[in-house]
């Protein structure tokens, strides 16, 4: 991962992988019984020791005490964007006089980590009216149901992804 601005795998990476595994274990177990917790710690530790280096997608996470708050803000913004996009697309479908002008647009991202790019691409795809088709380097290729005439790459990036990317950049590289 040299040259990408992403730090090499360190203790914080393995600690993060451990807690992600433990959280997944606890969610699947469905309770906080002491035996389940102990089994989860053991299995998560074993998975982290054996396969932690293979979870390189987690290298882009910024560790801070505010990270959980930033994640919640991102999820709140995503929910609002999701609702707005649903209503806008429904309005375009139900009102025949409103144009549908599909276009393939390129968006530029400043996110460097694979996790950051993946979350940005998936957030765009989950929002009705947009679909991320390809991610190549710093460019995302997005199919957009309604692209205003004369929209360039900078404007498309601003309209589709800028607010989402700002939220993601607070806790991801």
SEKOL-430534 format. One record per atom (N, C-alpha, C, O): residue in three letters; x, y, z; residue number from 1. Coordinates in Angstrom, 1 decimal. Atoms other than C-alpha are relative to their C-alpha. Layout:
N
ALA	X	Y	Z	NUM
...
END
This chain:
173
UNK	0.8	-1.2	0.0	1
UNK	0.0	0.0	0.0	1
UNK	0.9	1.2	0.0	1
UNK	0.4	2.3	0.3	1
UNK	-0.9	-1.1	0.1	2
UNK	3.0	2.2	-0.5	2
UNK	-0.4	0.9	-1.1	2
UNK	-0.9	0.5	-2.1	2
UNK	0.3	-1.0	1.0	3
UNK	2.4	5.4	-2.3	3
UNK	-1.5	0.3	-0.1	3
UNK	-1.9	1.2	-0.9	3
UNK	1.5	-0.3	0.0	4
UNK	-1.4	5.4	-1.6	4
UNK	-0.4	0.9	1.1	4
UNK	-1.5	1.3	1.2	4
UNK	0.3	-0.9	-1.2	5
UNK	-1.2	7.5	1.6	5
UNK	-0.7	-0.8	1.1	5
UNK	-1.1	-0.2	2.1	5
UNK	0.6	0.9	-1.0	6
UNK	-2.6	4.5	3.5	6
UNK	1.1	-0.6	0.9	6
UNK	2.1	-1.2	0.3	6
UNK	-1.1	0.5	-0.9	7
UNK	-0.5	3.5	6.6	7
UNK	0.1	-1.5	-0.1	7
UNK	-0.9	-2.2	-0.4	7
UNK	-0.1	1.4	-0.1	8
UNK	0.9	0.0	6.8	8
UNK	-0.7	-0.6	1.1	8
UNK	-1.1	0.1	2.1	8
UNK	0.8	0.6	-1.0	9
UNK	-0.8	-2.6	8.9	9
UNK	0.8	0.1	1.3	9
UNK	1.9	-0.3	1.4	9
UNK	-0.6	-0.1	-1.3	10
UNK	-0.1	-1.9	12.6	10
UNK	-0.9	-0.6	1.1	10
UNK	-1.9	-1.2	0.7	10
UNK	0.8	0.5	-1.1	11
UNK	-1.5	-2.7	16.0	11
UNK	-1.4	0.5	-0.1	11
UNK	-2.4	-0.3	0.2	11
UNK	1.4	-0.6	0.1	12
UNK	-4.5	-0.4	15.5	12
UNK	-0.8	-0.8	-1.0	12
UNK	-2.0	-0.9	-0.8	12
UNK	0.7	0.8	1.0	13
UNK	-5.4	-2.4	12.4	13
UNK	-0.5	-1.3	0.6	13
UNK	-1.7	-1.6	0.4	13
UNK	0.4	1.3	-0.6	14
UNK	-5.4	-5.7	14.2	14
UNK	-1.0	0.2	1.1	14
UNK	-1.9	-0.7	1.3	14
UNK	1.0	-0.3	-1.1	15
UNK	-7.3	-4.2	17.2	15
UNK	-1.3	0.3	-0.7	15
UNK	-2.4	-0.2	-0.2	15
UNK	1.2	-0.3	0.7	16
UNK	-9.9	-2.8	14.8	16
UNK	-0.6	-1.3	-0.6	16
UNK	-1.8	-1.5	-0.4	16
UNK	0.5	1.3	0.6	17
UNK	-10.2	-6.2	13.0	17
UNK	-0.6	-0.9	1.2	17
UNK	-1.7	-1.5	1.0	17
UNK	0.5	0.8	-1.1	18
UNK	-10.6	-7.9	16.4	18
UNK	-1.4	0.5	0.5	18
UNK	-2.3	-0.3	0.7	18
UNK	1.3	-0.6	-0.5	19
UNK	-13.4	-5.5	17.5	19
UNK	-1.1	-0.2	-1.0	19
UNK	-2.3	-0.4	-0.7	19
UNK	1.0	0.3	1.0	20
UNK	-15.2	-5.9	14.2	20
UNK	-0.5	-1.4	0.0	20
UNK	-1.7	-1.7	0.0	20
UNK	0.4	1.5	-0.1	21
UNK	-15.1	-9.7	14.5	21
UNK	-0.8	-0.2	1.3	21
UNK	-1.8	-0.9	1.2	21
UNK	0.8	0.2	-1.2	22
UNK	-16.3	-9.5	18.1	22
UNK	-1.4	0.6	-0.1	22
UNK	-2.3	0.0	0.4	22
UNK	1.3	-0.6	0.2	23
UNK	-19.1	-7.1	17.2	23
UNK	-0.9	-0.9	-0.9	23
UNK	-2.1	-1.1	-0.6	23
UNK	0.8	0.9	0.9	24
UNK	-20.2	-9.5	14.4	24
UNK	-0.4	-1.2	0.8	24
UNK	-1.5	-1.7	0.6	24
UNK	0.3	1.1	-0.8	25
UNK	-20.0	-12.4	16.8	25
UNK	-1.2	0.3	0.9	25
UNK	-2.1	-0.5	1.0	25
UNK	1.1	-0.4	-1.0	26
UNK	-22.2	-10.6	19.4	26
UNK	-1.3	0.2	-0.7	26
UNK	-2.4	-0.1	-0.2	26
UNK	1.2	-0.2	0.7	27
UNK	-24.7	-9.6	16.8	27
UNK	-0.6	-1.3	-0.5	27
UNK	-1.9	-1.4	-0.4	27
UNK	0.5	1.3	0.4	28
UNK	-25.0	-13.1	15.5	28
UNK	-0.5	-0.8	1.2	28
UNK	-1.4	-1.6	1.1	28
UNK	0.4	0.8	-1.2	29
UNK	-25.2	-14.6	19.0	29
UNK	-1.3	0.5	0.6	29
UNK	-2.1	-0.2	1.1	29
UNK	1.2	-0.6	-0.4	30
UNK	-27.9	-12.2	20.0	30
UNK	-0.1	0.2	1.5	30
UNK	-1.2	0.6	2.0	30
UNK	0.0	-0.2	-1.4	31
UNK	-27.0	-12.0	23.7	31
UNK	1.4	0.3	0.5	31
UNK	2.4	0.1	-0.1	31
UNK	-1.3	-0.3	-0.6	32
UNK	-24.3	-10.8	26.1	32
UNK	0.3	-0.9	1.1	32
UNK	1.0	-0.5	2.1	32
UNK	-0.3	1.0	-1.0	33
UNK	-24.1	-14.0	28.1	33
UNK	1.5	-0.1	0.1	33
UNK	2.2	0.0	-0.8	33
UNK	-1.5	0.1	-0.2	34
UNK	-20.6	-14.4	29.7	34
UNK	0.6	-1.1	-0.8	34
UNK	1.8	-0.9	-1.3	34
UNK	-0.6	1.1	0.8	35
UNK	-20.0	-17.7	27.9	35
UNK	0.1	0.4	-1.5	35
UNK	1.1	0.2	-2.2	35
UNK	0.0	-0.5	1.4	36
UNK	-21.0	-16.1	24.5	36
UNK	1.1	1.0	-0.2	36
UNK	1.8	1.0	-1.2	36
UNK	-1.0	-1.1	0.0	37
UNK	-18.8	-13.1	25.3	37
UNK	1.5	-0.7	-0.1	37
UNK	2.3	-0.2	-0.8	37
UNK	-1.3	0.7	-0.1	38
UNK	-15.8	-15.4	26.2	38
UNK	0.3	-0.7	-1.3	38
UNK	1.4	-0.6	-1.9	38
UNK	-0.2	0.8	1.2	39
UNK	-16.3	-17.6	23.1	39
UNK	0.2	1.1	-1.1	39
UNK	1.1	0.8	-2.0	39
UNK	-0.2	-1.0	1.0	40
UNK	-16.6	-14.4	21.0	40
UNK	1.4	0.6	0.0	40
UNK	2.0	0.8	-1.0	40
UNK	-1.4	-0.6	-0.2	41
UNK	-13.3	-13.0	22.4	41
UNK	1.0	-1.0	-0.5	41
UNK	2.0	-0.6	-1.2	41
UNK	-1.0	1.0	0.5	42
UNK	-11.5	-16.3	21.7	42
UNK	0.0	-0.2	-1.5	42
UNK	1.0	-0.2	-2.1	42
UNK	0.1	0.2	1.4	43
UNK	-12.8	-16.8	18.2	43
UNK	0.5	1.3	-0.7	43
UNK	1.2	1.2	-1.7	43
UNK	-0.4	-1.3	0.7	44
UNK	-12.3	-13.1	17.3	44
UNK	1.5	0.1	0.1	44
UNK	2.2	0.6	-0.9	44
UNK	-1.5	0.0	-0.1	45
UNK	-8.7	-13.3	18.6	45
UNK	0.7	-0.9	-0.9	45
UNK	1.7	-0.6	-1.6	45
UNK	-0.6	0.9	1.0	46
UNK	-8.0	-16.4	16.6	46
UNK	-0.1	0.4	-1.4	46
UNK	0.8	0.3	-2.2	46
UNK	0.2	-0.5	1.3	47
UNK	-9.5	-15.0	13.5	47
UNK	0.9	1.2	-0.3	47
UNK	1.5	1.3	-1.4	47
UNK	-0.9	-1.1	0.2	48
UNK	-7.5	-11.8	13.9	48
UNK	1.4	-0.4	-0.1	48
UNK	2.2	0.1	-1.0	48
UNK	-1.4	0.5	0.1	49
UNK	-4.2	-13.7	14.5	49
UNK	0.2	-0.7	-1.3	49
UNK	1.2	-0.5	-2.0	49
UNK	-0.2	0.8	1.2	50
UNK	-4.8	-16.0	11.5	50
UNK	-0.2	0.8	-1.3	50
UNK	0.5	0.6	-2.2	50
UNK	0.4	-0.6	1.2	51
UNK	-6.4	-13.7	9.0	51
UNK	0.0	1.6	0.0	51
UNK	-0.4	2.2	-0.9	51
UNK	0.0	-1.4	-0.2	52
UNK	-5.9	-10.1	10.3	52
UNK	0.6	0.8	-1.2	52
UNK	0.2	1.8	-1.6	52
UNK	-0.7	-0.7	1.1	53
UNK	-3.5	-9.2	7.5	53
UNK	-0.8	0.0	-1.3	53
UNK	-0.5	0.8	-2.2	53
UNK	0.8	0.1	1.2	54
UNK	-6.0	-10.2	4.9	54
UNK	-1.2	1.0	0.0	54
UNK	-1.9	1.2	-1.0	54
UNK	1.1	-1.0	-0.1	55
UNK	-8.5	-7.6	6.1	55
UNK	0.6	1.4	-0.2	55
UNK	0.3	2.3	0.5	55
UNK	-0.7	-1.3	0.3	56
UNK	-6.5	-4.8	4.5	56
UNK	-1.0	1.1	-0.3	56
UNK	-0.7	2.3	-0.3	56
UNK	1.0	-1.1	0.3	57
UNK	-9.7	-3.0	3.5	57
UNK	-0.3	0.9	1.2	57
UNK	-0.8	2.0	1.0	57
UNK	0.3	-0.8	-1.2	58
UNK	-10.0	-1.8	7.1	58
UNK	1.2	1.0	0.3	58
UNK	1.1	1.8	1.3	58
UNK	-1.1	-0.9	-0.3	59
UNK	-6.7	0.2	6.8	59
UNK	-0.3	1.4	-0.1	59
UNK	0.5	2.3	0.4	59
UNK	0.3	-1.4	0.2	60
UNK	-8.4	3.4	5.9	60
UNK	-0.7	0.6	1.1	60
UNK	-1.1	1.8	1.0	60
UNK	0.8	-0.5	-1.1	61
UNK	-10.2	3.9	9.2	61
UNK	0.9	0.9	0.8	61
UNK	2.0	0.6	1.2	61
UNK	-0.7	-1.0	-0.8	62
UNK	-9.2	7.0	11.2	62
UNK	-0.5	-0.3	1.5	62
UNK	-1.6	-0.1	1.8	62
UNK	0.3	0.3	-1.4	63
UNK	-9.1	6.1	14.9	63
UNK	-0.1	1.3	0.8	63
UNK	0.9	2.0	0.9	63
UNK	0.1	-1.1	-0.9	64
UNK	-10.4	8.8	17.2	64
UNK	-1.2	-0.3	0.9	64
UNK	-2.1	-1.1	0.6	64
UNK	1.1	0.2	-0.9	65
UNK	-12.8	9.1	20.1	65
UNK	-1.3	0.6	-0.7	65
UNK	-2.4	0.2	-0.3	65
UNK	1.2	-0.6	0.6	66
UNK	-15.2	11.1	17.8	66
UNK	-0.4	-0.8	-1.2	66
UNK	-1.5	-0.6	-1.8	66
UNK	0.4	0.8	1.1	67
UNK	-15.3	8.4	15.1	67
UNK	-1.4	-0.5	0.1	67
UNK	-2.1	-0.5	-0.9	67
UNK	1.3	0.4	-0.1	68
UNK	-18.5	6.9	16.4	68
UNK	-1.1	1.1	-0.3	68
UNK	-2.1	0.8	-1.0	68
UNK	0.9	-1.1	0.3	69
UNK	-20.2	10.3	16.3	69
UNK	0.0	0.3	-1.5	69
UNK	-1.0	0.6	-2.1	69
UNK	-0.1	-0.3	1.5	70
UNK	-18.9	10.9	12.7	70
UNK	-0.7	-1.1	-0.8	70
UNK	-1.3	-0.8	-1.8	70
UNK	0.8	1.1	0.7	71
UNK	-20.3	7.5	11.7	71
UNK	-1.5	0.2	0.1	71
UNK	-2.2	0.1	-0.9	71
UNK	1.5	-0.3	-0.1	72
UNK	-23.7	8.4	13.1	72
UNK	-0.4	1.2	-0.8	72
UNK	-1.5	1.1	-1.4	72
UNK	0.3	-1.1	0.9	73
UNK	-23.6	11.7	11.3	73
UNK	-0.1	-0.4	-1.4	73
UNK	-1.0	0.1	-2.2	73
UNK	0.0	0.5	1.3	74
UNK	-22.8	10.0	8.1	74
UNK	-1.3	-0.8	-0.3	74
UNK	-1.9	-0.6	-1.3	74
UNK	1.2	0.8	0.1	75
UNK	-25.6	7.5	8.6	75
UNK	-1.3	0.9	-0.1	75
UNK	-2.2	0.7	-0.8	75
UNK	1.1	-0.9	0.0	76
UNK	-28.0	10.4	9.4	76
UNK	-0.1	0.7	-1.4	76
UNK	-1.2	0.9	-1.9	76
UNK	0.0	-0.7	1.3	77
UNK	-27.0	12.3	6.2	77
UNK	-0.4	-0.9	-1.1	77
UNK	-1.1	-0.6	-2.0	77
UNK	0.3	0.9	1.0	78
UNK	-27.2	9.2	4.2	78
UNK	-1.5	-0.3	0.0	78
UNK	-2.2	-0.4	-1.1	78
UNK	1.5	0.3	-0.1	79
UNK	-30.8	8.5	5.4	79
UNK	-0.7	1.2	-0.6	79
UNK	-1.7	1.0	-1.3	79
UNK	0.7	-1.2	0.5	80
UNK	-31.8	12.1	4.6	80
UNK	0.1	0.0	-1.6	80
UNK	-0.8	0.3	-2.3	80
UNK	-0.2	0.0	1.5	81
UNK	-30.2	11.9	1.1	81
UNK	-0.8	-1.2	-0.7	81
UNK	-1.3	-1.0	-1.8	81
UNK	0.8	1.1	0.5	82
UNK	-31.9	8.5	0.6	82
UNK	-1.5	0.4	-0.2	82
UNK	-2.1	0.1	-1.2	82
UNK	1.4	-0.4	0.1	83
UNK	-35.3	9.9	1.4	83
UNK	-0.2	1.1	-1.1	83
UNK	-1.2	0.9	-1.9	83
UNK	0.1	-1.0	1.0	84
UNK	-34.8	13.0	-0.8	84
UNK	0.1	-0.6	-1.4	84
UNK	-0.7	-0.2	-2.3	84
UNK	-0.2	0.6	1.3	85
UNK	-33.6	10.9	-3.7	85
UNK	-1.2	-0.9	-0.4	85
UNK	-1.6	-0.9	-1.5	85
UNK	1.2	0.8	0.2	86
UNK	-36.6	8.5	-3.3	86
UNK	-1.1	0.9	-0.5	86
UNK	-1.8	0.6	-1.5	86
UNK	1.0	-0.9	0.4	87
UNK	-39.0	11.4	-3.5	87
UNK	0.2	0.7	-1.3	87
UNK	-0.7	0.8	-2.1	87
UNK	-0.4	-0.7	1.3	88
UNK	-37.2	13.1	-6.4	88
UNK	-0.2	-1.0	-1.2	88
UNK	-0.8	-0.6	-2.2	88
UNK	0.2	1.0	1.1	89
UNK	-37.2	9.9	-8.5	89
UNK	-1.4	-0.4	-0.1	89
UNK	-1.9	-0.5	-1.3	89
UNK	1.4	0.3	0.1	90
UNK	-40.8	9.1	-7.6	90
UNK	-0.7	1.2	-0.7	90
UNK	-1.6	0.9	-1.5	90
UNK	0.6	-1.2	0.7	91
UNK	-41.7	12.7	-8.7	91
UNK	0.2	-0.1	-1.5	91
UNK	-0.7	0.2	-2.3	91
UNK	-0.4	0.1	1.4	92
UNK	-39.9	12.2	-12.0	92
UNK	-0.8	-1.1	-0.7	92
UNK	-1.2	-0.9	-1.9	92
UNK	0.7	1.1	0.6	93
UNK	-41.6	8.9	-12.6	93
UNK	-1.5	0.3	-0.1	93
UNK	-2.1	0.0	-1.2	93
UNK	1.4	-0.3	0.0	94
UNK	-45.1	10.1	-11.7	94
UNK	-0.4	1.2	-0.7	94
UNK	-1.6	1.5	-1.0	94
UNK	0.3	-1.2	0.7	95
UNK	-44.9	13.4	-13.5	95
UNK	0.7	-0.1	-1.4	95
UNK	1.9	0.2	-1.5	95
UNK	-0.6	0.2	1.3	96
UNK	-44.4	12.7	-17.2	96
UNK	0.6	1.3	-0.6	96
UNK	1.5	1.1	-1.5	96
UNK	-0.6	-1.3	0.6	97
UNK	-43.6	16.4	-18.0	97
UNK	1.4	0.2	0.5	97
UNK	2.2	1.0	-0.1	97
UNK	-1.4	-0.1	-0.5	98
UNK	-40.4	16.1	-15.9	98
UNK	0.9	-0.8	-0.8	98
UNK	0.7	-2.0	-1.0	98
UNK	-0.9	0.8	0.9	99
UNK	-37.5	15.0	-18.1	99
UNK	0.8	-1.0	0.8	99
UNK	1.2	-0.8	2.0	99
UNK	-1.0	1.0	-0.5	100
UNK	-35.4	11.9	-17.5	100
UNK	1.1	0.1	-1.0	100
UNK	0.9	-0.1	-2.2	100
UNK	-1.1	-0.2	0.8	101
UNK	-32.0	12.6	-18.9	101
UNK	1.2	-0.8	0.5	101
UNK	2.1	-0.3	1.1	101
UNK	-1.1	0.8	-0.5	102
UNK	-29.7	9.6	-18.2	102
UNK	1.3	0.3	-0.6	102
UNK	1.4	0.7	-1.8	102
UNK	-1.4	-0.4	0.4	103
UNK	-26.0	10.2	-18.4	103
UNK	1.0	-0.8	0.8	103
UNK	0.7	-1.1	2.0	103
UNK	-1.1	0.5	-0.8	104
UNK	-22.8	8.5	-17.4	104
UNK	1.0	1.1	0.3	104
UNK	1.4	1.8	-0.6	104
UNK	-0.8	-1.2	-0.4	105
UNK	-20.8	11.0	-15.4	105
UNK	1.2	-0.6	0.9	105
UNK	1.1	-1.6	1.5	105
UNK	-1.2	0.4	-0.8	106
UNK	-17.3	10.8	-13.8	106
UNK	0.0	0.9	1.2	106
UNK	-0.2	2.1	1.1	106
UNK	-0.2	-0.8	-1.2	107
UNK	-16.9	11.9	-10.2	107
UNK	1.4	-0.2	0.5	107
UNK	1.9	-1.3	0.4	107
UNK	-1.3	0.1	-0.6	108
UNK	-13.6	12.6	-8.5	108
UNK	-0.1	-0.1	1.5	108
UNK	-0.9	0.7	2.1	108
UNK	0.0	0.1	-1.4	109
UNK	-12.9	11.6	-5.0	109
UNK	1.3	0.3	0.6	109
UNK	2.4	0.0	0.0	109
UNK	-1.2	-0.2	-0.7	110
UNK	-10.3	12.6	-2.5	110
UNK	0.3	-1.1	1.0	110
UNK	1.4	-1.1	1.6	110
UNK	-0.2	1.2	-0.9	111
UNK	-10.7	9.4	-0.5	111
UNK	1.0	-0.9	-0.6	111
UNK	1.0	-1.2	-1.8	111
UNK	-1.1	0.8	0.4	112
UNK	-7.6	7.3	-0.7	112
UNK	-0.2	-1.5	0.3	112
UNK	0.3	-2.4	-0.4	112
UNK	0.1	1.3	-0.4	113
UNK	-8.5	4.1	1.1	113
UNK	-1.0	-0.8	-0.8	113
UNK	-2.0	-0.3	-1.2	113
UNK	1.0	0.9	0.7	114
UNK	-10.3	1.1	-0.5	114
UNK	-1.4	0.1	0.7	114
UNK	-2.4	0.0	0.1	114
UNK	1.3	0.0	-0.8	115
UNK	-12.9	1.2	2.4	115
UNK	-0.7	1.3	-0.3	115
UNK	-1.9	1.3	-0.5	115
UNK	0.7	-1.2	0.2	116
UNK	-13.6	4.9	1.8	116
UNK	-0.6	0.1	-1.4	116
UNK	-1.8	0.5	-1.5	116
UNK	0.5	0.0	1.4	117
UNK	-14.0	4.5	-2.0	117
UNK	-1.2	-1.0	-0.1	117
UNK	-2.2	-0.7	-0.7	117
UNK	1.1	1.0	0.0	118
UNK	-16.2	1.4	-1.4	118
UNK	-1.2	0.6	0.6	118
UNK	-2.3	0.4	0.1	118
UNK	1.2	-0.6	-0.6	119
UNK	-18.5	3.2	1.0	119
UNK	-0.6	1.1	-0.8	119
UNK	-1.8	1.2	-0.8	119
UNK	0.6	-1.1	0.8	120
UNK	-18.8	6.2	-1.2	120
UNK	-0.7	-0.6	-1.2	120
UNK	-1.8	-0.1	-1.5	120
UNK	0.6	0.7	1.2	121
UNK	-19.5	4.0	-4.3	121
UNK	-1.4	-0.6	0.4	121
UNK	-2.3	-0.5	-0.3	121
UNK	1.2	0.6	-0.4	122
UNK	-22.1	2.0	-2.4	122
UNK	-1.1	0.9	0.5	122
UNK	-2.2	0.7	0.3	122
UNK	0.9	-1.0	-0.4	123
UNK	-23.7	5.0	-0.8	123
UNK	-0.7	0.6	-1.2	123
UNK	-1.9	0.8	-1.3	123
UNK	0.5	-0.5	1.3	124
UNK	-24.1	6.5	-4.3	124
UNK	-1.0	-1.0	-0.6	124
UNK	-2.1	-0.6	-1.1	124
UNK	0.8	1.0	0.6	125
UNK	-25.5	3.2	-5.6	125
UNK	-1.3	-0.2	0.7	125
UNK	-2.4	-0.4	0.1	125
UNK	1.2	0.3	-0.8	126
UNK	-28.0	2.8	-2.8	126
UNK	-1.0	1.2	-0.1	126
UNK	-2.2	1.1	0.3	126
UNK	0.9	-1.2	0.2	127
UNK	-29.4	6.3	-3.5	127
UNK	-0.7	-0.1	-1.3	127
UNK	-0.1	-0.1	-2.4	127
UNK	0.8	0.2	1.3	128
UNK	-32.2	6.0	-6.1	128
UNK	0.4	1.1	-1.0	128
UNK	0.5	2.3	-0.7	128
UNK	-0.3	-0.9	1.0	129
UNK	-31.4	7.6	-9.4	129
UNK	1.5	0.0	-0.4	129
UNK	1.9	0.6	-1.4	129
UNK	-1.4	0.0	0.3	130
UNK	-27.7	6.9	-9.3	130
UNK	0.5	-1.5	0.2	130
UNK	0.0	-2.2	1.0	130
UNK	-0.6	1.4	0.0	131
UNK	-25.6	3.7	-9.9	131
UNK	1.5	0.1	-0.3	131
UNK	1.8	0.5	-1.4	131
UNK	-1.5	0.0	0.3	132
UNK	-21.8	3.4	-9.5	132
UNK	0.3	-1.2	-0.8	132
UNK	0.0	-2.3	-0.4	132
UNK	-0.3	1.1	0.9	133
UNK	-20.6	1.4	-12.4	133
UNK	1.4	-0.5	0.1	133
UNK	1.7	-1.7	-0.1	133
UNK	-1.4	0.4	0.0	134
UNK	-16.9	1.5	-12.0	134
UNK	0.8	1.0	1.0	134
UNK	0.4	2.1	1.1	134
UNK	-0.9	-0.8	-0.8	135
UNK	-14.2	2.8	-9.6	135
UNK	1.4	-0.3	-0.5	135
UNK	1.9	-1.5	-0.4	135
UNK	-1.3	0.1	0.5	136
UNK	-10.8	3.4	-11.0	136
UNK	0.9	1.1	0.5	136
UNK	0.7	2.3	0.1	136
UNK	-0.8	-1.0	-0.6	137
UNK	-8.2	5.2	-9.0	137
UNK	-0.9	1.0	0.8	137
UNK	-1.6	0.7	1.8	137
UNK	0.8	-1.0	-0.7	138
UNK	-9.8	8.5	-7.9	138
UNK	-1.3	0.4	-0.7	138
UNK	-1.9	1.4	-0.4	138
UNK	1.2	-0.3	0.8	139
UNK	-12.6	8.4	-10.4	139
UNK	-1.1	-1.1	0.1	139
UNK	-0.8	-2.3	0.1	139
UNK	1.1	0.9	0.0	140
UNK	-16.0	6.9	-10.0	140
UNK	-0.9	0.3	-1.2	140
UNK	-1.2	1.4	-1.5	140
UNK	0.8	-0.2	1.2	141
UNK	-18.1	6.3	-13.1	141
UNK	-1.5	-0.4	0.5	141
UNK	-1.7	-1.5	1.0	141
UNK	1.3	0.1	-0.5	142
UNK	-21.8	6.8	-12.2	142
UNK	-1.0	0.2	-1.1	142
UNK	-1.0	1.2	-1.9	142
UNK	1.2	-0.2	0.9	143
UNK	-25.0	6.3	-14.2	143
UNK	-1.0	0.9	0.8	143
UNK	-1.4	0.5	1.9	143
UNK	0.9	-0.9	-0.7	144
UNK	-27.3	9.2	-13.3	144
UNK	-1.3	0.2	-0.8	144
UNK	-1.2	0.4	-2.0	144
UNK	1.3	0.0	0.7	145
UNK	-31.0	9.2	-14.2	145
UNK	-0.3	1.4	-0.5	145
UNK	-0.8	1.5	-1.7	145
UNK	0.2	-1.4	0.5	146
UNK	-31.2	13.0	-14.5	146
UNK	1.2	0.8	0.2	146
UNK	1.6	1.3	1.3	146
UNK	-1.2	-0.8	0.0	147
UNK	-28.1	14.9	-15.4	147
UNK	-0.4	1.3	-0.7	147
UNK	-0.7	1.4	-1.9	147
UNK	0.3	-1.3	0.6	148
UNK	-28.7	18.6	-15.9	148
UNK	0.8	0.3	-1.2	148
UNK	2.0	0.0	-1.2	148
UNK	-0.8	-0.3	1.2	149
UNK	-27.6	19.9	-19.3	149
UNK	1.2	0.8	0.3	149
UNK	1.1	1.7	1.1	149
UNK	-1.3	-0.8	-0.2	150
UNK	-24.0	21.2	-19.4	150
UNK	0.7	-0.3	1.3	150
UNK	1.6	0.4	1.6	150
UNK	-0.6	0.4	-1.3	151
UNK	-23.0	19.4	-16.2	151
UNK	1.4	-0.5	-0.3	151
UNK	1.6	-1.5	-1.1	151
UNK	-1.3	0.5	0.1	152
UNK	-19.2	18.9	-16.0	152
UNK	0.3	-0.9	1.2	152
UNK	-0.5	-1.0	2.1	152
UNK	-0.4	1.0	-1.0	153
UNK	-17.2	16.5	-13.8	153
UNK	-0.1	0.7	1.4	153
UNK	-0.5	0.1	2.4	153
UNK	0.0	-0.7	-1.3	154
UNK	-16.8	19.1	-11.0	154
UNK	-1.4	0.2	0.6	154
UNK	-1.7	0.0	1.7	154
UNK	1.4	-0.3	-0.4	155
UNK	-20.5	20.0	-10.9	155
UNK	-0.7	-1.4	0.4	155
UNK	-1.4	-1.4	1.4	155
UNK	0.6	1.3	-0.3	156
UNK	-21.5	16.3	-11.0	156
UNK	0.5	-0.5	1.3	156
UNK	-0.3	-1.1	2.1	156
UNK	-0.5	0.4	-1.3	157
UNK	-19.2	15.5	-8.1	157
UNK	-0.6	0.8	1.1	157
UNK	-1.0	0.2	2.1	157
UNK	0.6	-0.8	-1.1	158
UNK	-20.6	18.4	-6.1	158
UNK	-1.5	-0.4	0.2	158
UNK	-1.9	-0.5	1.4	158
UNK	1.5	0.4	-0.2	159
UNK	-24.3	17.4	-6.8	159
UNK	-0.2	-1.4	0.5	159
UNK	-1.1	-1.6	1.3	159
UNK	0.2	1.4	-0.3	160
UNK	-23.9	13.7	-6.3	160
UNK	0.7	-0.4	1.3	160
UNK	0.1	-1.0	2.2	160
UNK	-0.8	0.7	-1.0	161
UNK	-21.1	12.9	-3.9	161
UNK	0.7	0.9	1.1	161
UNK	1.2	0.4	2.1	161
UNK	-0.8	-0.9	-0.8	162
UNK	-19.6	16.0	-2.2	162
UNK	-0.3	-0.1	1.5	162
UNK	0.5	-0.2	2.3	162
UNK	0.4	0.0	-1.4	163
UNK	-21.6	16.0	1.0	163
UNK	0.2	-1.4	0.7	163
UNK	0.6	-1.4	1.8	163
UNK	-0.3	1.4	-0.5	164
UNK	-21.3	12.2	1.4	164
UNK	1.5	-0.1	0.3	164
UNK	1.9	-0.7	1.3	164
UNK	-1.4	0.2	-0.2	165
UNK	-17.6	12.3	0.9	165
UNK	0.6	0.8	1.1	165
UNK	1.5	0.4	1.8	165
UNK	-0.5	-0.8	-1.1	166
UNK	-17.1	15.1	3.4	166
UNK	-0.3	-0.7	1.3	166
UNK	0.6	-0.7	2.2	166
UNK	0.3	0.7	-1.2	167
UNK	-18.8	13.0	6.1	167
UNK	0.9	-1.2	0.1	167
UNK	1.4	-1.5	1.2	167
UNK	-0.9	1.1	0.0	168
UNK	-16.8	9.9	5.1	168
UNK	1.4	0.3	0.3	168
UNK	2.1	-0.4	1.0	168
UNK	-1.4	-0.4	-0.3	169
UNK	-13.5	11.8	5.2	169
UNK	0.3	0.3	1.4	169
UNK	1.4	0.4	1.8	169
UNK	-0.2	-0.2	-1.4	170
UNK	-14.1	12.5	8.8	170
UNK	0.5	-1.2	0.8	170
UNK	1.2	-1.1	1.8	170
UNK	-0.4	1.2	-0.7	171
UNK	-13.5	8.9	9.8	171
UNK	0.7	-1.0	-0.9	171
UNK	1.1	-2.1	-0.5	171
UNK	-0.7	0.8	0.9	172
UNK	-11.9	7.4	6.7	172
UNK	1.1	0.7	-0.8	172
UNK	0.9	1.9	-1.0	172
UNK	-1.0	-0.6	0.8	173
UNK	-8.8	8.1	4.7	173
UNK	-0.4	0.1	-1.5	173
UNK	0.3	0.6	-2.3	173
END
